[in-house]
Amino acid sequence: MQAVLLGIDRLSSAIGKLFAWCVVLLTLVVAYEVLARKLFRAPTTWGYDAAYMLYGTLFMMAGAYALSRNGHVRGDFLYRNWRPRIQAGVDLVLYFLFFFPGIIAFIYSGWDFFHASFLQNERSMFSPVGPVIWPFKGLIPVVGVLLLVQGFAEVVRAIRCLSAGEWPARLSDVQEMDQLILQQAEEDRERALATRQEEAGLGRGDI
Protein backbone atom coordinates (compact mmCIF):
# COMPACT_ATOMS: atom_id res chain seq x y z
CA MET A 1 0.00 0.00 0.00
CA GLN A 2 2.86 2.37 0.81
CA ALA A 3 4.23 1.85 -2.71
CA VAL A 4 0.83 2.85 -4.15
CA LEU A 5 0.70 5.99 -1.98
CA LEU A 6 4.20 7.03 -3.03
CA GLY A 7 3.33 6.25 -6.65
CA ILE A 8 0.39 8.67 -6.46
CA ASP A 9 2.71 11.23 -4.87
CA ARG A 10 5.17 10.79 -7.73
CA LEU A 11 2.42 11.27 -10.31
CA SER A 12 1.25 14.49 -8.65
CA SER A 13 4.85 15.64 -8.30
CA ALA A 14 5.71 14.95 -11.95
CA ILE A 15 2.65 16.84 -13.20
CA GLY A 16 3.23 19.75 -10.82
CA LYS A 17 6.89 20.08 -11.77
CA LEU A 18 6.10 19.81 -15.49
CA PHE A 19 3.58 22.63 -15.37
CA ALA A 20 5.85 24.69 -13.11
CA TRP A 21 7.56 25.69 -16.37
CA CYS A 22 4.52 27.86 -16.94
CA VAL A 23 6.21 30.30 -14.56
CA VAL A 24 9.05 30.76 -17.05
CA LEU A 25 6.69 31.15 -20.00
CA LEU A 26 4.50 33.56 -18.03
CA THR A 27 7.53 35.68 -17.09
CA LEU A 28 8.66 35.86 -20.72
CA VAL A 29 5.17 36.77 -21.95
CA VAL A 30 4.70 39.54 -19.38
CA ALA A 31 8.24 40.90 -19.91
CA TYR A 32 7.74 40.99 -23.68
CA GLU A 33 4.35 42.66 -23.35
CA VAL A 34 5.75 45.35 -21.03
CA LEU A 35 8.71 46.06 -23.32
CA ALA A 36 6.56 46.15 -26.44
CA ARG A 37 4.02 48.43 -24.79
CA LYS A 38 6.39 50.84 -23.03
CA LEU A 39 9.38 51.01 -25.36
CA PHE A 40 7.90 50.48 -28.80
CA ARG A 41 4.31 51.66 -28.24
CA ALA A 42 3.17 48.43 -29.87
CA PRO A 43 1.22 46.30 -27.37
CA THR A 44 0.54 42.74 -28.43
CA THR A 45 -2.91 41.44 -29.27
CA TRP A 46 -2.27 38.13 -27.52
CA GLY A 47 -0.33 39.00 -24.34
CA TYR A 48 -3.30 39.26 -21.97
CA ASP A 49 -4.88 35.98 -23.09
CA ALA A 50 -1.58 34.12 -22.92
CA ALA A 51 -0.82 35.52 -19.45
CA TYR A 52 -4.11 34.62 -17.80
CA MET A 53 -4.21 31.15 -19.37
CA LEU A 54 -0.64 30.40 -18.30
CA TYR A 55 -1.32 31.64 -14.78
CA GLY A 56 -4.56 29.69 -14.55
CA THR A 57 -2.87 26.54 -15.84
CA LEU A 58 -0.05 26.89 -13.31
CA PHE A 59 -2.45 27.52 -10.44
CA MET A 60 -4.70 24.57 -11.26
CA MET A 61 -2.09 21.97 -12.19
CA ALA A 62 -0.13 22.60 -8.98
CA GLY A 63 -3.11 21.66 -6.80
CA ALA A 64 -2.50 17.91 -6.53
CA TYR A 65 1.24 18.51 -6.11
CA ALA A 66 0.63 20.86 -3.18
CA LEU A 67 -1.75 18.34 -1.61
CA SER A 68 0.81 15.55 -1.98
CA ARG A 69 3.35 17.71 -0.13
CA ASN A 70 0.84 18.60 2.60
CA GLY A 71 1.27 22.19 1.48
CA HIS A 72 -2.25 23.60 1.43
CA VAL A 73 -3.22 26.26 3.94
CA ARG A 74 -4.53 25.12 7.31
CA GLY A 75 -4.54 26.43 10.87
CA ASP A 76 -1.01 25.13 11.53
CA PHE A 77 -0.67 27.06 14.78
CA LEU A 78 -3.25 24.64 16.21
CA TYR A 79 -2.80 21.57 14.01
CA ARG A 80 0.92 21.10 14.58
CA ASN A 81 0.42 20.84 18.36
CA TRP A 82 -2.05 17.95 18.12
CA ARG A 83 -1.08 14.30 18.44
CA PRO A 84 -0.89 12.46 15.10
CA ARG A 85 -4.06 10.48 15.78
CA ILE A 86 -6.04 13.69 16.44
CA GLN A 87 -4.61 15.24 13.26
CA ALA A 88 -5.59 12.15 11.27
CA GLY A 89 -9.09 12.05 12.74
CA VAL A 90 -9.75 15.70 11.94
CA ASP A 91 -8.32 15.27 8.43
CA LEU A 92 -10.49 12.22 7.81
CA VAL A 93 -13.69 13.98 8.86
CA LEU A 94 -12.91 17.08 6.79
CA TYR A 95 -12.01 15.08 3.69
CA PHE A 96 -15.37 13.31 3.67
CA LEU A 97 -17.35 16.33 4.85
CA PHE A 98 -15.89 18.98 2.52
CA PHE A 99 -13.11 17.79 0.21
CA PHE A 100 -14.75 14.90 -1.67
CA PRO A 101 -18.16 16.56 -2.11
CA GLY A 102 -16.45 19.74 -3.30
CA ILE A 103 -14.12 17.97 -5.72
CA ILE A 104 -16.89 15.81 -7.17
CA ALA A 105 -19.00 18.93 -7.75
CA PHE A 106 -15.90 20.60 -9.26
CA ILE A 107 -15.41 17.74 -11.74
CA TYR A 108 -19.09 17.59 -12.68
CA SER A 109 -19.47 21.34 -13.18
CA GLY A 110 -16.06 21.62 -14.83
CA TRP A 111 -16.96 18.98 -17.41
CA ASP A 112 -20.19 20.79 -18.30
CA PHE A 113 -18.26 24.06 -18.51
CA PHE A 114 -15.66 22.53 -20.83
CA HIS A 115 -18.21 20.65 -22.95
CA ALA A 116 -20.28 23.77 -23.63
CA SER A 117 -17.11 25.68 -24.53
CA PHE A 118 -15.96 22.89 -26.87
CA LEU A 119 -19.29 22.62 -28.70
CA GLN A 120 -19.29 26.30 -29.60
CA ASN A 121 -15.53 26.43 -30.21
CA GLU A 122 -15.39 29.27 -27.68
CA ARG A 123 -12.86 32.01 -28.23
CA SER A 124 -11.58 34.71 -25.96
CA MET A 125 -13.42 38.02 -26.18
CA PHE A 126 -10.65 39.99 -24.49
CA SER A 127 -8.40 40.49 -27.54
CA PRO A 128 -8.70 40.90 -31.31
CA VAL A 129 -6.89 37.61 -31.89
CA GLY A 130 -9.55 35.69 -29.99
CA PRO A 131 -7.66 32.43 -29.28
CA VAL A 132 -9.71 29.30 -28.60
CA ILE A 133 -10.09 28.77 -24.87
CA TRP A 134 -11.88 25.42 -24.62
CA PRO A 135 -8.54 23.54 -24.19
CA PHE A 136 -7.83 25.80 -21.20
CA LYS A 137 -11.26 25.05 -19.74
CA GLY A 138 -10.65 21.36 -20.40
CA LEU A 139 -8.06 21.43 -17.63
CA ILE A 140 -10.78 21.96 -15.02
CA PRO A 141 -12.12 18.36 -14.92
CA VAL A 142 -8.58 17.00 -15.36
CA VAL A 143 -7.44 18.90 -12.29
CA GLY A 144 -10.47 17.63 -10.40
CA VAL A 145 -9.58 14.01 -11.15
CA LEU A 146 -5.95 14.55 -10.09
CA LEU A 147 -7.07 16.11 -6.81
CA LEU A 148 -9.55 13.27 -6.26
CA VAL A 149 -6.83 10.63 -6.71
CA GLN A 150 -4.45 12.45 -4.39
CA GLY A 151 -7.29 12.92 -1.90
CA PHE A 152 -7.83 9.15 -1.74
CA ALA A 153 -4.13 8.76 -0.96
CA GLU A 154 -4.40 11.28 1.86
CA VAL A 155 -7.42 9.48 3.31
CA VAL A 156 -5.51 6.18 3.33
CA ARG A 157 -2.66 7.95 5.11
CA ALA A 158 -5.06 9.28 7.73
CA ILE A 159 -6.55 5.81 8.31
CA ARG A 160 -3.08 4.28 8.68
CA CYS A 161 -2.10 7.04 11.10
CA LEU A 162 -5.19 6.33 13.22
CA SER A 163 -4.11 2.70 13.36
CA ALA A 164 -0.36 3.13 13.89
CA GLY A 165 -0.27 6.40 15.82
CA GLU A 166 2.12 8.07 13.39
CA TRP A 167 1.96 9.42 9.87
CA PRO A 168 3.29 7.18 7.10
CA ALA A 169 6.16 8.54 5.04
CA ARG A 170 5.45 10.76 2.05
CA LEU A 171 7.64 12.11 -0.71
CA SER A 172 9.20 15.46 0.05
CA ASP A 173 11.49 17.73 -1.92
CA VAL A 174 11.42 20.93 0.14
CA GLN A 175 10.83 21.84 3.76
CA GLU A 176 9.10 24.93 4.98
CA MET A 177 11.28 27.27 7.03
CA ASP A 178 8.96 27.06 10.03
CA GLN A 179 9.32 23.27 10.03
CA LEU A 180 13.10 23.57 10.04
CA ILE A 181 12.94 26.10 12.89
CA LEU A 182 10.64 23.85 14.95
CA GLN A 183 12.85 20.83 14.29
CA GLN A 184 15.95 22.75 15.34
CA ALA A 185 14.22 24.05 18.47
CA GLU A 186 13.18 20.50 19.44
CA GLU A 187 16.74 19.23 18.96
CA ASP A 188 18.11 22.11 21.06
CA ARG A 189 15.57 21.37 23.80
CA GLU A 190 16.52 17.69 23.88
CA ARG A 191 20.23 18.54 24.04
CA ALA A 192 19.66 21.02 26.86
CA LEU A 193 17.61 18.45 28.80
CA ALA A 194 20.30 15.80 28.34
CA THR A 195 22.97 18.24 29.52
CA ARG A 196 20.99 19.14 32.66
CA GLN A 197 20.43 15.45 33.45
CA GLU A 198 24.12 14.74 32.99
CA GLU A 199 25.11 17.65 35.23
CA ALA A 200 22.60 16.56 37.86
CA GLY A 201 24.05 13.04 37.78
CA LEU A 202 27.60 14.36 38.20
CA GLY A 203 26.45 16.58 41.06
CA ARG A 204 24.98 13.62 42.96
CA GLY A 205 28.15 11.65 42.38
CA ASP A 206 30.29 14.37 43.96
CA ILE A 207 28.33 14.32 47.22
Secondary structure, DSSP 4 states (H G I P E B T S, - for coil): -HHHHHHHHHHHHHHHHHHTTHHHHHHHHHHHHHHHHHTSS---SSHHHHHHHHHHHHHHHTHHHHHHTT-S---HHHHTTS-HHHHHHHHHHHIIIIIHHHHHHHHHHHHHHHHHHHHTT-B-SSSSS--B-HHHHTHHHHHHHHHHHHHHHHHHHHHHHHHHSSPPP---S---HHHHHHHHHHHHHHHHHHHHHHHHHHHHHH-
